[in-house]
């Protein structure tokens, strides 16, 4: 009955230095664990029905091991780099008192969300649909911090450094250090945040301090943030080069080998939607309309129109779509579909952004790492 594939895999625990790493206790057993070391957990679509994603239902994407200590009282954030005139540092208390505090609902989606559908298959965590969230984040604008650090005219990138630990256990190795171009860093919704949904950010989700850059792949929203570097070049930290969070600069045939030099960094995520009610596999009575709802988002933009189909995309009906609570927040949609006869059906959802760009009904262009799958979400319905 389920029309989305789900693959579960557990990292090998008996290899090399992983033997010395503590195995995390089971977390979020109601979600789907894709790997343990590092921990990667996705959310079934129907559990994302809430307006803002709770910590209980938020996906987890780690590249290494979380820090051992996350005491907010002793946490410090340093800001420096080649393009900083006045390097500085702040405690969490100083961030909250020396800068204006803002709250935004921001959509964060893993760049590999939907990877399980690529064919030929590609390596990596086999996310289906659940590596996405939209929570309310509270903190200070990254741009305000950059100006405090004396950002210079030759600034190109802003890089993050977290306290997470490399799987090898080597202190000098970083599991990930990515960032965003200065233009994205200076947007008002790009935050250095210490609160999520009006409470402290849970340690599992990057607390006590993290970067939140909504609308871009989640890998740029660095967790356990302790340093920002204002770079005079494109950042060259771990997971910035090679094939990491990059797609071919030009379309390639499925299964093609692509040189690293021909890969371009992913920036804004594509338009996408998710049916959150009902859950796939629902049984429904023929005489009644089926109420359908979910969320839609569009990277740096907004969703303008939302459609549902109950006949495999042969016909589409436009449904109600809410305005975003703020820029870069997902948008609620709701509608009804009816069925002519009993039997098996699929309900498909398709979002269209403000520029007229719509989700494809099939898998979009193949890439070696399985990024940016924004094909229409669909659920199975058995009508009796």
C-alpha positions in Angstrom: 0.0 0.0 0.0 2.8 2.4 0.7 4.0 4.1 -2.4 7.2 5.7 -1.1 10.1 3.3 -0.5 11.8 3.3 2.9 15.3 1.9 3.4 16.7 1.4 6.8 20.4 0.8 7.4 22.6 0.8 10.5 26.2 1.8 10.4 28.7 -1.0 11.0 29.7 -0.8 14.6 32.8 -3.1 14.6 35.1 -1.2 12.2 38.2 0.7 13.2 37.9 3.6 15.6 34.2 3.3 15.8 34.7 0.7 18.4 35.9 3.4 20.8 32.9 5.6 20.1 29.9 5.4 22.4 26.9 3.9 20.7 24.0 6.4 21.1 21.0 5.1 23.1 17.9 4.7 20.9 16.2 8.0 20.3 12.9 8.9 18.8 11.8 5.3 18.4 8.6 6.5 16.6 10.8 7.8 13.8 12.9 5.9 11.3 16.6 5.4 12.1 18.7 5.3 9.0 22.1 5.1 10.7 23.4 5.1 14.3 27.0 6.3 13.8 26.5 9.1 12.9 22.9 9.3 14.0 20.4 10.0 11.1 16.7 9.8 11.7 13.8 10.7 9.5 10.1 11.5 10.2 7.2 9.7 8.7 5.2 12.2 6.7 2.0 12.0 8.8 3.9 13.0 11.9 4.8 16.3 10.3 1.2 17.5 10.3 1.7 20.0 13.1 2.0 23.7 12.1 5.6 23.9 13.5 7.8 20.9 13.9 8.3 19.8 17.5 11.6 18.4 18.7 9.8 15.1 19.2 9.1 14.9 15.4 12.1 16.7 14.0 14.5 14.7 11.8 18.2 14.3 12.8 21.1 14.7 10.4 24.5 14.3 11.9 27.9 14.0 10.2 29.8 13.2 13.4 29.2 12.7 17.1 27.5 15.3 19.2 29.7 17.2 21.7 30.1 15.7 25.1 29.3 19.0 26.9 26.7 21.5 25.8 26.5 23.7 28.9 24.9 27.0 27.8 26.5 29.0 30.7 30.0 28.3 29.4 29.3 28.5 25.7 31.2 31.1 23.6 30.9 32.2 20.0 34.0 33.5 18.2 33.7 35.6 15.0 36.9 36.1 13.0 38.4 35.4 9.6 40.3 37.0 6.8 37.5 39.4 6.1 37.0 40.6 9.7 38.4 43.9 10.9 37.4 43.4 14.5 37.3 39.8 15.6 35.1 39.3 18.7 33.4 36.7 20.8 30.2 36.5 22.8 28.5 34.4 25.5 25.0 33.4 25.0 23.9 36.0 27.5 25.7 38.7 25.6 24.1 37.7 22.3 20.7 38.1 23.8 21.4 41.5 25.4 23.7 43.3 22.9 21.7 42.5 19.7 18.1 42.7 18.7 16.4 39.3 19.1 14.2 37.9 16.3 12.0 34.8 15.8 11.2 33.2 12.5 9.6 30.0 11.4 12.2 28.5 9.0 12.1 25.5 6.7 15.2 23.2 7.0 15.4 20.3 4.5 18.3 17.9 4.1 19.8 18.2 0.6 19.5 14.4 0.2 15.8 14.2 1.2 14.2 11.7 -1.3 17.5 10.0 -2.1 15.9 6.6 -1.8 14.0 7.1 -5.1 17.0 7.7 -7.3 17.8 5.2 -10.0 20.4 4.0 -10.5 20.7 4.0 -6.7 23.2 6.3 -5.1 25.1 5.9 -1.9 24.3 7.8 1.3 21.5 7.8 3.8 18.4 6.6 2.0 16.0 9.3 3.0 12.4 9.0 1.8 10.3 12.1 2.5 10.9 12.9 6.2 14.2 14.9 6.3 12.4 18.3 6.5 11.1 20.5 9.3 9.8 24.0 10.0 10.3 25.2 13.6 10.2 28.6 15.2 13.8 29.7 15.8 14.8 32.6 18.1 18.2 34.3 18.0 20.0 37.2 16.5 20.6 38.0 12.9 23.8 36.7 11.5 24.3 39.9 9.6 24.3 41.9 12.9 27.1 39.7 14.2 29.1 40.1 11.0 28.9 43.9 11.2 30.0 43.7 14.8 33.0 41.8 13.6 33.8 44.4 11.0 33.0 42.6 7.9 35.1 43.9 5.0 34.2 44.6 1.4 36.2 41.5 0.2 34.0 39.1 2.2 32.8 36.2 0.1 31.6 33.4 2.4 30.7 32.9 6.1 31.8 29.5 7.4 30.6 27.7 10.6 32.6 25.5 13.0 30.7 23.3 15.4 31.7 21.3 18.5 30.7 18.0 17.1 33.3 15.3 16.9 34.7 13.3 14.0 33.8 9.6 13.9 37.5 8.7 13.9 37.9 10.2 17.4 40.8 12.4 16.2 40.4 15.9 17.8 42.0 17.7 14.9 39.5 16.3 12.4 36.2 18.1 11.7 33.1 16.1 10.6 31.7 19.1 8.7 32.4 22.8 8.3 30.3 24.5 5.6 28.7 27.9 5.2 26.9 30.3 2.9 27.8 33.2 0.6 27.8 36.6 2.2 24.6 37.5 0.4 22.7 34.7 2.1 24.4 35.4 5.5 23.2 39.0 5.4 19.5 38.2 4.8 17.3 39.1 7.8 16.0 35.6 8.3 19.5 34.0 8.6 19.9 33.5 12.4 22.3 32.4 15.1 19.7 30.8 17.3 19.6 29.6 20.9 15.8 28.8 21.1 13.5 26.5 19.2 9.7 26.7 19.6 10.1 29.0 22.6 12.4 26.7 24.5 16.2 26.0 24.5 17.4 24.1 21.4 17.7 20.5 22.4 21.3 19.2 22.3 20.3 16.7 19.6 19.3 19.5 17.3 22.4 21.7 17.8 21.8 23.3 21.1 22.8 25.4 22.8 23.7 27.5 19.7 23.3 26.9 16.0 23.1 28.6 12.7 19.8 28.5 10.9 19.7 29.4 7.2 16.2 28.5 6.0 15.5 27.5 2.4 19.0 26.1 1.8 20.2 22.6 2.4 20.2 21.7 6.1 24.0 21.2 5.9 24.6 24.9 6.0 22.7 25.3 9.3 25.6 24.3 11.4 24.9 22.7 14.8 26.7 23.3 18.1 28.1 26.5 16.8 31.2 28.0 18.4 32.9 29.9 15.7 32.1 31.8 12.5 34.8 32.7 10.0 34.2 35.5 7.5 36.1 34.3 4.5 37.6 36.2 1.6 37.0 33.1 -0.6 34.6 30.3 -1.0 34.9 28.2 2.2 37.0 25.1 1.8 36.1 23.2 5.0 35.0 19.5 5.2 31.9 18.7 3.1 32.5 21.8 0.9 34.5 20.1 -1.9 34.3 17.1 -4.2 30.8 15.8 -4.6 29.5 16.9 -1.2 26.3 19.0 -1.4 27.0 19.6 -5.1 25.1 18.6 -8.3 26.4 18.5 -11.9 26.6 22.0 -13.3 25.1 20.6 -16.5 22.5 17.8 -16.7 23.9 14.3 -17.0 22.5 10.9 -17.9 21.5 8.6 -15.0 24.6 6.7 -13.7 27.1 9.0 -15.3 30.5 9.7 -13.6 31.0 13.4 -13.0 34.3 15.0 -12.2 34.4 17.1 -9.0 35.4 20.1 -11.2 32.0 19.8 -13.0 30.0 19.9 -9.8 28.3 23.1 -8.5 27.4 23.9 -4.9 23.7 23.6 -4.0 22.2 26.8 -2.8 18.4 27.4 -2.6 16.3 24.2 -2.4 13.6 23.5 -5.1 9.8 23.9 -4.7 8.3 21.0 -2.9 5.3 19.7 -1.0 4.4 16.9 1.4 1.0 15.4 2.3 0.8 15.1 6.0 -2.8 13.9 6.4 -4.0 11.2 5.9 -1.1 8.8 6.3 -0.3 6.7 3.2 -2.3 3.4 3.2 -5.5 4.9 4.6 -8.8 3.1 4.0 -11.6 5.4 3.0 -15.4 5.1 2.3 -16.5 5.8 -1.2 -19.4 8.0 -0.4 -17.4 10.6 1.5 -14.8 13.1 0.3 -11.3 12.6 1.5 -9.8 15.6 3.4 -6.1 16.1 2.4 -3.7 18.5 3.9 0.0 19.2 4.1 2.9 21.7 3.7 4.6 23.3 0.7 7.8 25.3 0.5 10.0 26.8 -2.2 13.6 27.5 -1.2 14.3 31.2 -1.2 10.8 31.9 -2.6 7.2 31.2 -1.9 4.6 28.7 -3.1 1.9 30.5 -5.2 -0.5 27.6 -6.1 -1.1 24.1 -4.8 -2.8 21.2 -6.6 -4.0 17.6 -5.9 -4.6 14.7 -8.2 -6.4 11.4 -7.6 -5.9 10.0 -11.1 -2.1 9.8 -11.4 -1.7 13.3 -12.7 -4.2 13.1 -15.5 -6.2 15.9 -14.0 -5.4 18.4 -11.2 -7.6 20.4 -8.9 -6.4 23.6 -7.2 -6.7 23.6 -3.4 -6.5 26.2 -0.6 -3.0 27.4 0.3 -2.1 29.6 3.3 0.4 32.5 3.0 3.7 31.8 4.9 3.9 33.2 8.4 7.1 34.8 7.3 9.5 34.4 4.4 11.1 30.9 4.3 8.4 29.3 6.4 6.5 26.4 4.9 2.9 26.9 3.9 -0.2 24.9 4.8 -2.5 23.5 2.1 -5.8 21.7 2.4 -8.4 20.3 0.0 -10.7 17.4 -0.7 -10.7 14.6 -3.3 -13.5 12.3 -4.3 -13.4 8.9 -5.9 -15.7 7.5 -8.6 -15.5 3.9 -7.7 -14.1 1.6 -5.1 -10.5 0.4 -5.5 -6.9 1.5 -5.1 -6.0 5.1 -5.7 -3.0 7.4 -5.2 -3.4 11.1 -4.2 -0.6 13.2 -5.6 0.4 16.7 -4.5 2.1 19.3 -6.7 3.3 22.8 -5.6 4.0 25.7 -8.0 6.2 28.7 -6.9 5.7 32.4 -7.6 7.7 32.1 -10.8 5.5 29.4 -12.3 8.0 26.6 -11.6 6.2 23.4 -10.5 7.3 20.1 -9.0 7.9 17.4 -11.5 5.7 14.3 -11.4 8.7 12.0 -11.8 12.2 12.1 -10.4 14.1 15.2 -11.5 17.6 15.1 -13.0 19.8 12.3 -11.7 23.0 13.3 -9.8 25.8 11.2 -8.2 24.8 12.0 -4.6 21.0 11.9 -4.9 20.3 15.5 -4.0 17.3 17.7 -4.7 14.6 15.2 -5.3 11.4 17.3 -5.4 9.1 14.9 -7.3 5.4 15.0 -6.4 4.6 13.3 -3.1 1.9 10.7 -3.2 0.0 8.6 -0.8 -1.9 5.3 -1.2 -5.7 5.2 -0.6 -7.9 2.1 -0.6 -11.5 3.1 -1.3 -14.2 0.7 -0.1 
